Amino acid sequence: MNMEFLSWITLNYKVFLLVLLRVSTLLFLMPVFGSRTLPMPLKAAMSMVLALVLTPVVPVSADFFPESAAGMLLMAAGEIFMSMTLALFIRMVFAGLQIAGQMVGIQMGLSVANVMDPQTGVQSVIVAQFAYMIALLLFLAADGHHAVIRVLKESFEIMPPGHLILSKSLYNMVMLMAEEMFILSIKLMAPVMGILLLSQVALGILAKLVPQINMLIVSFNLNVALGLFFFGLTLQFFWPVLGRSLDKAVKLMPLALKAMGSG
């Protein structure tokens, strides 16, 4: 049995390498699997296991690959680009959440209260980090990571390795998700930002009527209290809005694969 396995690996190692490139690139860029809190050996082991499982079902024979090293590098670059495009669709949804949190955090006056994001290793406003962690928990609870793995498996049927073709329809899909990113941020945080705007207007009127009050101190405490209160109220609408955006991203991923595979 071991000899058969070694013989199969010897004949299909090129297919395995391309599959590994596609799988590992997608896993390392996904919001959950690509977290810096996960050890690198664990992510590498997950990529190897998935690549070994998927390689036998890839509809590509070893004779398809070019003989030159330049041709193989070009195919490898195509696999990396394809996985980066798929990961971009999901990351844009989470980026919309972070944009919303950044806007609300700045409006509340918490722009100086930054924390280290364990997912990316960079600093972000604490409200944005809180919204991002809630979105990750909802994503995992709804089995969103399973949906992405299913799309990864289907990607080898829709677009086998070495068949990448760039097209205008792919560009349009990326722009559609970029539009969805900003729409999502406005949908989630528009109520909180509206309340904070009205609060600033009311404080401005009050400052003119009663100039003896120190509005700087009053506004800071009031904005933080109002922002956190209404942000908590909007959490019940997180999943209906976020779920639609994630569903749209997952459904666009096979369409993007068809666009890359057929041009």
Secondary structure as the mmCIF struct_conf table of DSSP 4:
data_model
#
loop_
_struct_conf.conf_type_id
_struct_conf.id
_struct_conf.beg_label_comp_id
_struct_conf.beg_label_asym_id
_struct_conf.beg_label_seq_id
_struct_conf.end_label_comp_id
_struct_conf.end_label_asym_id
_struct_conf.end_label_seq_id
HELX_RH_AL_P HELX_RH_AL_P1 ASN A 2 LEU A 29
BEND BEND1 MET A 30 MET A 30
TURN_TY1_P TURN_TY1_P1 PRO A 31 GLY A 34
TURN_TY1_P TURN_TY1_P2 ARG A 36 THR A 37
BEND BEND2 LEU A 38 LEU A 38
HELX_RH_AL_P HELX_RH_AL_P2 MET A 40 LEU A 54
HELX_RH_3T_P HELX_RH_3T_P1 THR A 55 VAL A 57
BEND BEND3 PRO A 59 PRO A 59
HELX_RH_3T_P HELX_RH_3T_P2 ALA A 62 PHE A 64
BEND BEND4 PHE A 65 PHE A 65
BEND BEND5 GLU A 67 SER A 68
HELX_RH_AL_P HELX_RH_AL_P3 ALA A 69 MET A 108
TURN_TY1_P TURN_TY1_P3 GLY A 109 GLY A 109
TURN_TY1_P TURN_TY1_P4 SER A 111 VAL A 112
STRN STRN1 ASN A 114 MET A 116
TURN_TY1_P TURN_TY1_P5 PRO A 118 THR A 120
BEND BEND6 GLY A 121 VAL A 122
STRN STRN2 GLN A 123 VAL A 125
HELX_RH_AL_P HELX_RH_AL_P4 ILE A 126 ALA A 141
TURN_TY1_P TURN_TY1_P6 ALA A 142 ASP A 143
HELX_RH_AL_P HELX_RH_AL_P5 GLY A 144 ILE A 158
BEND BEND7 MET A 159 MET A 159
TURN_TY1_P TURN_TY1_P7 PRO A 161 GLY A 162
HELX_RH_AL_P HELX_RH_AL_P6 LYS A 168 LEU A 209
TURN_TY1_P TURN_TY1_P8 PRO A 211 GLN A 212
BEND BEND8 ILE A 213 ILE A 213
HELX_RH_AL_P HELX_RH_AL_P7 MET A 215 THR A 234
HELX_RH_3T_P HELX_RH_3T_P3 LEU A 235 PHE A 237
HELX_RH_AL_P HELX_RH_AL_P8 PHE A 238 SER A 262
#
